[in-house]
Amino acid sequence: MAARSTPAAPLFPDPPPGGARLIRRKGHIGPVTLAVLVALGLLPLLLAASRVMALPWDGSHLVHGLGVFRDLGDFLNHHLTLDWMPAEARPKILYLLLIPTGAVMVAFMRLTLGVRVLGVRAILLAIGFRSIGVVPSLSLLAVIIVAVVVFRPWTRRIRLPLYGRISATLCLAAMIMVGALLVAPTLRSEAVWSVAFFPAIIMAMIGEAVAKTLESDDTVMAAWRVAWTIVLGLAIAAVDVPISRFTFQYPEVILSYLVLIVLIAEFLDLRLLEPWPARLSGYIAGHRSWFHPRPRVAVVRNRDPSNVISHIGRPMPEAYRARSVQPYADALREQGYEVKVIEGDRAMLKTLSGFLPPRHTDGAPGGIVLNLATGTQGDGRFVQVPAMLELAGIPYTGPGPHQHALLGDRLALMAMLDKAGIPVPAHAQIRSAKRIPDLSYPVSAWPRHEPDARRAISRDRAALASTVRAIREEYAQPTVVEEIVQGRQIDIAMLGNQRIECLPLVRSGGKKGLRCPARLPSATAKRVRACARAAFRAAGCRDYGRVRVRLVDIAMNVISNF
């Protein structure tokens, strides 16, 4: 049977059909809060209207009967105004008033259009355009970007820390601008002379952002972000003159800008063009042999439990939200991968379709997911992300949904290991505190379907009955009790599938804490690795895992963790 190839994705996706889909409410803002926000957004406009009505004009008779409204405007025109500023200071105030306008445009560009720019640096670039003009600004920008791109890899090679790199980049930008001052008399160029008056901190920040983008993304994405940052900076500078003057006369409208940003985030978070850079990169790679994009890895994690349709079942533990995946992302970037950290929620597949689109030439996957997600809520949390990735056809690391389901069931895991001939502690399941079998105490107790719950040690029947009731009340699950095995605790981390590589053994626990590598006789270490590999295969693990072994005289007991 011939294999059926996946059709290649279009270079640029079609826009969403119909106008109704262009407004999508997230539901993060309740109706009362929304009403308050709308009222706050309209209030400054009403106040501005009252100011206009209070001004002397020929049509004042048309607003007869609105005396209170005009009195309010007259009060604002006399007390809430910037007209008292001296003329020489007003340009600086206009630069300050450029920021709210730019903030609205940056929010719309990033959230609605889905165009990644260099953050708020577009606003800073607009200030530069206003300061010295477009051509000198772009010329200086090009020189500093080239210098920083050449200079930054050396600073990383010598392991200069973050603030050292930022400080060195700032000095480099200042040095280039001072150099322009030194050569300006010789060149007799007004443009070269004017670059010295461009804010050096702005150029340093832009150069640093471009260099960082080149390190974390491919060339296409870096060019995309720089180009759109320049376009946005030009747009902000173009519309700023009338808008800033309006804001100067009616400063209360800054509150309306703030409300508008919140409403854009709530109703217009569409990211319409977000997949375009990745598709463009794949298109160029498929048609130009000289272009080799960086391999892409999406690190999927769970930190924010709010992006669900409704809350049902037990939420993920609070401890997961505090875990950082930044070390993994940084390590992958240092190895030359393009990395993006993505939340494993209901919006995950949409985000992944933009970052990992299929290759334009043959429709093959455009990257892989490093699955570090724990799920959002419910008993099957660990299965959620692998199942979604299977559905979408996106390759990922770690166990599949079926294996995750088995690994999340402590009783089933023990049964699988026991059936494979791997020694495990004596164990039993208890459904009710009234039906506790005869056991040798002390024992450890766990919820059956909560693999990361802390174990509870019970030293007699009454304590175990109390633990069983607490687990039933908190988790709505039966309890799995296990014999407490005494002995040295060895952790074995493993990589691979057909061939499984064991990393150096780690002895944990005890008064001496962690010890790596663990000091074991070679024969014992060999048996520990063999036992760990057998447990890895029996449990259905894939790609990587960790097994914990207790050494009891000669026998070994596998007690956790995969």
JOTA-V135830 format. One record per pair of residues at least 6 apart in sequence whose ideal C-beta (glycine too) atoms are under 8 Angstrom apart, sorted by the first residue. I is the first residue (numbers start at 1). GAP is how many residues later the second one is. D is the distance in whole Angstrom. If there is no record, write none. Layout:
# JOTA-V135830
I;GAP;D, I;GAP;D
This chain:
# JOTA-V135830
5;357;6, 5;358;6, 6;352;6, 6;356;8, 6;357;3, 6;358;7, 6;387;8, 7;356;6, 8;350;7, 8;351;7, 8;352;5, 8;353;7, 8;354;7, 8;355;5, 9;270;7, 9;348;5, 9;349;5, 9;351;7, 9;354;7, 10;269;8, 11;268;5, 11;269;7, 11;272;5, 11;349;7, 12;264;6, 12;267;7, 13;262;6, 13;266;8, 15;257;7, 16;6;7, 16;254;8, 16;256;8, 22;246;8, 22;248;7, 23;244;5, 23;245;7, 24;243;7, 24;244;8, 24;245;7, 24;246;7, 25;241;6, 25;242;6, 26;239;8, 26;240;6, 26;241;8, 26;243;6, 28;238;6, 28;278;7, 29;8;7, 29;233;8, 29;237;5, 34;232;8, 37;222;5, 37;225;6, 37;226;7, 38;221;8, 40;215;6, 40;219;6, 41;214;7, 41;215;5, 41;218;4, 41;219;7, 41;222;7, 42;214;8, 43;209;8, 43;212;7, 44;206;7, 44;208;4, 44;209;5, 44;210;8, 44;211;5, 44;212;5, 45;208;7, 45;211;6, 47;25;7, 47;26;8, 47;29;6, 47;203;7, 47;205;5, 48;202;4, 48;204;7, 48;205;6, 49;24;8, 50;19;5, 50;20;7, 50;22;5, 50;23;3, 50;26;7, 51;22;4, 51;25;5, 51;26;5, 51;198;8, 51;199;6, 52;21;7, 53;7;8, 53;10;5, 53;13;7, 53;16;6, 53;17;5, 53;20;5, 54;16;5, 54;17;8, 54;18;8, 54;19;3, 54;20;4, 54;22;8, 54;23;6, 55;18;8, 55;22;7, 63;6;7, 63;7;7, 76;176;8, 80;171;7, 80;172;7, 81;168;8, 81;170;8, 82;11;6, 82;166;6, 82;167;8, 82;169;6, 85;8;6, 90;158;7, 93;155;7, 94;146;8, 94;150;5, 94;151;7, 94;154;6, 95;32;6, 95;35;7, 97;147;4, 97;150;5, 97;151;6, 97;154;8, 97;157;8, 98;25;7, 98;28;6, 98;29;6, 98;32;7, 98;138;7, 98;142;5, 98;146;6, 99;24;6, 100;147;7, 100;154;5, 100;157;4, 100;158;8, 101;135;6, 101;138;7, 101;139;6, 101;142;5, 101;143;7, 101;146;7, 101;156;7, 102;18;7, 102;20;7, 102;21;4, 102;24;6, 102;134;5, 102;138;8, 103;17;7, 103;20;7, 103;154;7, 103;158;6, 104;153;5, 104;156;6, 104;157;6, 104;160;8, 105;17;8, 105;127;6, 105;130;6, 105;131;6, 105;134;8, 106;11;7, 106;13;8, 106;14;6, 106;16;6, 106;17;7, 106;126;7, 107;154;5, 107;157;5, 107;158;7, 108;156;6, 108;160;7, 109;6;5, 109;8;6, 109;13;8, 109;119;7, 109;123;6, 110;6;7, 110;7;7, 111;153;6, 111;154;6, 111;157;6, 111;158;5, 111;159;7, 111;160;7, 112;152;6, 112;156;4, 112;157;7, 112;158;5, 112;159;8, 112;160;7, 113;157;8, 113;158;8, 113;159;6, 113;160;5, 114;156;7, 114;157;3, 114;158;5, 114;159;5, 114;160;3, 114;161;8, 114;240;8, 115;109;8, 115;113;5, 115;158;5, 115;159;8, 116;105;7, 116;108;7, 116;109;5, 116;112;7, 116;158;8, 116;161;7, 117;108;6, 117;111;5, 117;112;4, 117;115;6, 118;88;6, 118;91;4, 118;92;7, 118;95;7, 118;107;6, 118;108;7, 118;111;4, 119;90;7, 121;81;7, 121;84;6, 121;85;5, 121;88;6, 121;108;6, 122;107;5, 122;110;4, 122;111;5, 122;114;6, 123;110;8, 123;113;6, 124;75;7, 124;78;4, 124;81;7, 124;82;7, 125;12;7, 125;16;8, 125;77;7, 125;81;7, 125;104;6, 125;105;7, 125;108;3, 126;106;8, 126;107;5, 126;108;8, 126;110;4, 126;111;4, 126;114;7, 127;72;7, 127;75;7, 128;9;5, 128;70;5, 128;71;7, 128;74;6, 128;75;8, 128;105;8, 129;8;5, 129;104;6, 129;105;7, 129;108;4, 130;107;6, 130;110;7, 131;6;8, 131;66;6, 131;67;6, 131;68;7, 132;62;4, 132;63;7, 132;65;6, 132;66;5, 133;58;8, 133;61;7, 134;100;7, 134;103;8, 135;56;7, 136;55;5, 136;56;8, 136;58;5, 136;59;5, 136;62;7, 137;58;8, 137;61;6, 138;92;7, 139;52;7, 139;56;7, 140;36;8, 140;37;7, 140;40;8, 140;55;5, 140;58;6, 140;63;6, 141;62;7, 141;65;6, 141;89;8, 143;33;6, 144;28;8, 144;29;5, 144;32;6, 144;59;5, 144;60;8, 144;62;7, 144;63;5, 145;61;7, 145;62;5, 145;65;5, 145;66;8, 145;81;7, 147;25;6, 147;29;6, 147;60;7, 148;21;6, 148;24;7, 148;25;8, 148;59;4, 148;60;6, 148;62;7, 148;63;5, 149;58;8, 149;61;7, 149;62;5, 149;65;6, 151;17;8, 151;18;7, 151;21;6, 152;13;7, 152;17;7, 152;56;8, 152;59;4, 152;63;8, 155;9;7, 155;10;5, 155;13;6, 156;9;7, 156;59;8, 160;8;7, 165;43;7, 166;38;8, 166;42;6, 169;35;5, 169;38;6, 169;39;5, 169;42;8, 170;30;7, 170;31;7, 170;34;4, 172;32;7, 172;35;8, 173;27;5, 173;28;8, 173;30;5, 173;31;4, 173;34;6, 174;26;5, 174;30;8, 177;18;6, 177;19;5, 177;21;7, 177;23;6, 177;26;7, 178;18;7, 180;12;5, 180;13;7, 180;15;5, 180;16;6, 181;12;7, 181;15;5, 183;9;7, 184;8;5, 184;9;4, 184;12;8, 206;23;8, 210;12;7, 210;15;8, 210;16;6, 213;8;7, 213;9;4, 213;12;6, 213;13;8, 214;8;5, 215;118;6, 216;117;5, 216;122;7, 216;123;7, 217;8;8, 217;77;7, 217;121;5, 218;63;6, 218;75;4, 218;76;5, 218;120;6, 219;72;8, 219;74;8, 220;57;6, 220;60;6, 220;61;4, 220;64;6, 220;73;7, 221;56;5, 221;57;8, 221;60;7, 221;117;8, 224;52;8, 224;53;5, 224;56;7, 246;7;7, 247;6;6, 247;7;7, 271;79;8, 271;83;7, 274;77;8, 274;80;4, 275;78;6, 275;79;4, 275;82;6, 278;18;8, 278;76;6, 278;77;6, 278;78;7, 278;79;5, 278;88;7, 279;78;5, 279;81;7, 281;12;5, 282;11;7, 282;75;6, 282;76;8, 282;77;5, 282;78;5, 282;79;8, 282;84;6, 283;77;5, 284;7;5, 284;9;8, 285;6;5, 285;7;7, 285;8;5, 285;74;8, 285;75;8, 286;73;7, 286;74;5, 286;75;4, 293;45;7, 294;42;6, 294;43;6, 294;44;4, 295;41;8, 295;42;5, 295;43;7, 295;72;7, 296;41;7, 296;42;5, 296;43;8, 296;44;8, 296;59;7, 296;60;6, 296;70;6, 296;71;3, 296;72;8, 297;35;5, 297;40;5, 297;41;7, 297;42;5, 297;43;8, 297;70;6, 297;71;6, 297;72;7, 297;73;6, 298;41;8, 298;42;5, 298;43;8, 298;44;5, 298;54;6, 298;57;6, 298;58;6, 298;69;6, 298;70;8, 298;71;5, 298;72;7, 299;26;5, 299;29;6, 299;30;5, 299;33;8, 299;40;6, 299;41;7, 299;42;5, 299;43;7, 299;70;8, 299;71;5, 299;73;6, 300;42;5, 300;43;8, 300;44;5, 300;48;7, 300;69;5, 300;70;7, 300;71;6, 300;72;6, 300;73;5, 300;85;6, 300;96;8, 301;22;8, 301;24;5, 301;40;7, 301;41;8, 301;42;7, 301;43;6, 301;71;5, 301;72;6, 302;14;6, 302;18;6, 302;19;8, 302;41;7, 302;42;5, 302;43;8, 302;71;5, 302;72;5, 302;73;6, 302;74;6, 302;83;8, 303;17;7, 303;18;5, 303;40;6, 304;17;8, 304;39;6, 304;41;7, 305;6;8, 305;10;5, 305;11;6, 305;16;8, 305;71;5, 305;72;6, 307;36;7, 307;38;4, 307;39;6, 307;40;6, 307;69;8, 308;37;7, 308;38;6, 308;68;6, 308;69;7, 309;37;7, 311;66;7, 312;65;7, 312;66;7, 313;64;5, 313;65;3, 313;66;6, 314;63;7, 314;64;7, 314;65;7, 314;161;7, 314;162;8, 315;61;7, 315;62;5, 316;58;5, 316;59;6, 316;60;6, 316;61;7, 316;65;6, 317;57;8, 317;135;7, 320;54;5, 325;16;6, 325;47;6, 326;15;8, 328;42;7, 328;44;7, 329;10;5, 329;12;6, 332;7;5, 332;38;8, 333;6;5, 338;29;8, 340;15;5, 342;6;6, 342;9;5, 342;10;7, 342;13;7, 343;8;8, 344;29;4, 344;31;7, 344;32;7, 344;40;7, 344;41;4, 345;31;6, 348;37;7, 348;40;6, 349;39;6, 349;42;8, 349;43;5, 349;45;8, 352;17;7, 352;40;7, 352;42;6, 353;39;8, 355;12;7, 356;9;7, 356;10;5, 356;11;4, 356;12;8, 356;13;8, 356;38;6, 357;9;5, 358;6;6, 358;7;6, 358;8;6, 359;6;8, 359;7;6, 365;28;7, 365;29;6, 365;30;5, 368;26;8, 368;27;5, 368;28;6, 368;29;7, 369;20;6, 369;25;6, 369;26;7, 369;27;4, 369;28;7, 370;26;8, 370;27;5, 371;14;6, 371;15;6, 371;18;7, 371;25;5, 371;26;6, 371;27;5, 373;11;7, 373;12;4, 374;7;6, 374;8;6, 374;78;8, 375;6;3, 375;7;5, 375;8;7, 375;9;4, 375;10;7, 376;8;7, 378;6;8, 379;70;5, 379;98;8, 380;25;7, 380;28;8, 382;22;5, 382;23;8, 382;25;7, 382;26;5, 382;69;8, 383;18;5, 383;21;5, 383;22;5, 383;25;7, 385;11;8, 386;10;7, 386;12;7, 386;13;7, 386;14;6, 386;15;5, 386;18;6, 387;14;4, 389;6;8, 389;7;5, 390;10;7, 390;11;6, 397;145;8, 397;146;5, 397;147;7, 398;6;8, 398;144;6, 398;145;6, 398;146;7, 399;8;6, 399;141;6, 399;142;6, 399;143;5, 400;142;7, 402;138;7, 403;136;7, 403;137;4, 403;138;7, 403;139;7, 406;6;5, 406;7;6, 406;10;7, 406;133;7, 406;134;6, 407;6;6, 407;44;7, 407;132;6, 407;133;7, 407;134;8, 407;155;5, 408;41;6, 408;42;8, 408;43;5, 409;39;6, 409;40;6, 410;36;6, 410;37;8, 410;38;6, 410;39;8, 410;41;6, 410;70;5, 411;16;7, 411;18;5, 411;37;5, 411;69;5, 413;126;6, 413;149;7, 414;10;5, 414;11;8, 414;13;5, 414;66;8, 414;68;8, 416;122;6, 416;123;6, 416;124;8, 417;7;5, 417;118;6, 417;121;6, 417;122;7, 417;141;6, 418;6;5, 419;119;8, 420;114;6, 420;115;8, 420;117;8, 420;118;4, 421;113;8, 422;109;6, 422;112;6, 422;113;5, 422;116;6, 422;136;5, 423;108;8, 423;132;6, 423;133;6, 423;134;5, 423;135;7, 424;133;6, 424;134;6, 424;135;7, 425;57;5, 425;58;4, 425;59;8, 425;60;5, 425;132;6, 425;134;6, 426;56;7, 426;57;4, 427;53;6, 427;54;7, 427;55;4, 427;56;7, 428;9;6, 428;11;7, 428;52;7, 428;53;6, 429;19;7, 429;49;5, 429;50;7, 429;51;6, 429;52;8, 430;6;6, 430;7;7, 430;34;8, 430;38;5, 430;48;6, 430;49;5, 430;50;8, 430;51;6, 431;47;5, 431;48;8, 432;36;7, 432;40;8, 433;32;4, 433;33;7, 433;35;4, 433;36;5, 433;39;8, 434;31;8, 436;25;6, 436;28;6, 436;29;6, 436;32;7, 439;22;8, 439;25;7, 439;42;7, 440;43;7, 441;17;7, 441;18;5, 441;19;6, 441;20;8, 441;23;8, 442;15;6, 442;16;6, 442;17;4, 442;42;5, 443;14;7, 443;15;6, 443;21;7, 443;38;5, 443;39;6, 443;40;6, 443;41;6, 444;11;4, 444;12;7, 444;13;6, 444;14;8, 444;37;7, 444;38;5, 444;40;6, 445;10;7, 445;11;5, 445;12;8, 445;13;6, 445;19;7, 445;22;5, 445;23;7, 445;26;7, 445;34;5, 445;35;7, 445;36;5, 445;37;8, 446;7;6, 446;9;5, 446;10;8, 446;25;8, 446;33;7, 446;34;5, 446;35;8, 446;36;7, 447;6;5, 447;24;5, 447;27;8, 447;28;4, 447;30;5, 447;31;8, 447;32;7, 447;33;8, 448;29;5, 448;30;5, 448;31;7, 448;32;5, 449;26;8, 449;28;5, 450;25;6, 450;27;7, 451;110;8, 453;22;7, 456;11;5, 456;14;8, 456;15;8, 457;27;7, 458;6;4, 458;8;8, 458;9;5, 458;23;8, 464;17;7, 467;12;7, 468;11;5, 471;6;6, 471;7;8, 471;8;5, 472;6;8, 472;7;8, 482;77;7, 485;65;5, 485;67;6, 485;72;5, 485;74;6, 486;64;8, 486;66;7, 487;63;4, 487;64;5, 487;65;4, 487;66;8, 487;70;8, 488;19;6, 488;22;8, 488;30;8, 488;62;7, 488;63;4, 489;18;7, 489;19;5, 489;20;4, 489;21;8, 489;59;6, 489;60;8, 489;61;6, 490;15;5, 490;16;7, 490;17;6, 490;18;8, 490;28;6, 490;30;7, 490;38;6, 490;58;7, 490;59;5, 490;60;8, 490;61;6, 491;14;7, 491;15;4, 491;16;8, 491;17;5, 491;55;6, 491;56;8, 491;57;5, 491;58;8, 492;10;6, 492;11;7, 492;13;6, 492;14;8, 492;36;7, 492;37;7, 492;40;4, 492;54;7, 492;55;5, 492;56;8, 492;57;7, 493;9;8, 493;10;4, 493;13;8, 493;51;7, 493;52;8, 493;53;5, 494;6;5, 494;7;7, 494;8;5, 494;9;7, 494;38;6, 494;39;7, 494;42;6, 494;47;8, 494;50;7, 494;51;5, 494;52;7, 494;53;7, 495;6;5, 495;8;7, 495;48;7, 495;49;5, 496;47;8, 497;45;6, 497;46;7, 500;33;5, 500;36;6, 500;37;8, 502;27;5, 502;30;6, 502;31;7, 504;12;6, 504;13;4, 504;14;8, 505;11;7, 505;12;6, 505;13;4, 505;15;7, 505;20;6, 505;23;6, 505;24;8, 506;8;6, 506;9;7, 506;10;5, 506;11;7, 506;12;6, 507;7;7, 507;8;4, 507;9;8, 507;11;4, 507;12;7, 508;6;5, 518;7;8, 520;8;7, 524;27;7, 527;29;7, 528;21;6, 528;23;7, 528;28;7, 531;16;8, 531;18;6, 531;25;5, 531;27;7, 532;15;4, 532;17;6, 532;26;8, 535;12;5, 535;23;5, 535;27;8, 536;9;5, 536;11;6, 536;26;8, 539;6;8, 539;23;5, 541;21;6, 545;17;5, 546;15;6, 546;16;7, 547;11;6, 547;14;7, 547;15;7, 548;10;7, 548;11;6, 548;12;5, 548;13;5, 549;7;5, 549;8;7, 549;9;6, 549;10;8, 550;6;7, 550;7;5, 550;9;6
